[in-house]
Amino acid sequence: MPAPYSMDLRQRVWAAYEAGESTETQVAERFGVSYSFVRNLVRRVRERGSVAPKPHGGGRSPAFDAQGLEMLAHTVAEVPDATLEELKEKLRRERRLRVSRSALGRAVSWLRLTRKKEGSPRQRTGHKARGAPAAQAPQASGGR
């Protein structure tokens, strides 16, 4: 959502309208704002006596409070290579906490925690394709 117009612009728009020299449409065109902004500003001044914008309406509260973030940090420390889906399931099973993967991702990001990958099973077991160096191929003894 865009930020509210500045107080300076609001005051200038109201002053131009209040002077009675122009209609709401003309004031809107003059200042490069919408007609509905001017109409709502006029209504707001008449009802409240101020050109100030309405306060922020709030929003959804975060899924994790301070205590929840601390608990999440401990859970991530226990299993640093867990994916968000794995963390979500662990929290649901062990802490009886239901949280969406996106909320969990925002909380982990806010804590600046990253997933510590252990690597694929091939890397951990030293499979020749990845982890351990490949054995040298036997050299053919040529008769040249």
Secondary structure as the mmCIF struct_conf table of DSSP 4:
data_model
#
loop_
_struct_conf.conf_type_id
_struct_conf.id
_struct_conf.beg_label_comp_id
_struct_conf.beg_label_asym_id
_struct_conf.beg_label_seq_id
_struct_conf.end_label_comp_id
_struct_conf.end_label_asym_id
_struct_conf.end_label_seq_id
HELX_LH_PP_P HELX_LH_PP_P1 PRO A 2 SER A 6
HELX_RH_AL_P HELX_RH_AL_P1 MET A 7 GLU A 18
TURN_TY1_P TURN_TY1_P1 ALA A 19 GLY A 20
BEND BEND1 GLU A 21 SER A 22
HELX_RH_AL_P HELX_RH_AL_P2 GLU A 24 PHE A 31
TURN_TY1_P TURN_TY1_P2 GLY A 32 GLY A 32
HELX_RH_AL_P HELX_RH_AL_P3 TYR A 35 ARG A 48
BEND BEND2 GLY A 49 GLY A 49
HELX_LH_PP_P HELX_LH_PP_P2 ALA A 52 HIS A 56
HELX_LH_PP_P HELX_LH_PP_P3 ARG A 60 PRO A 62
BEND BEND3 ALA A 63 ALA A 63
HELX_RH_AL_P HELX_RH_AL_P4 ALA A 66 GLU A 78
BEND BEND4 VAL A 79 VAL A 79
TURN_TY1_P TURN_TY1_P3 PRO A 80 ASP A 81
HELX_RH_AL_P HELX_RH_AL_P5 LEU A 84 ARG A 95
HELX_RH_AL_P HELX_RH_AL_P6 ARG A 101 TRP A 110
TURN_TY1_P TURN_TY1_P4 LEU A 111 ARG A 112
HELX_RH_AL_P HELX_RH_AL_P7 PRO A 121 THR A 125
TURN_TY1_P TURN_TY1_P5 GLY A 126 GLY A 126
TURN_TY1_P TURN_TY1_P6 LYS A 128 GLY A 131
BEND BEND5 ALA A 132 ALA A 132
HELX_LH_PP_P HELX_LH_PP_P4 PRO A 133 ALA A 140
#
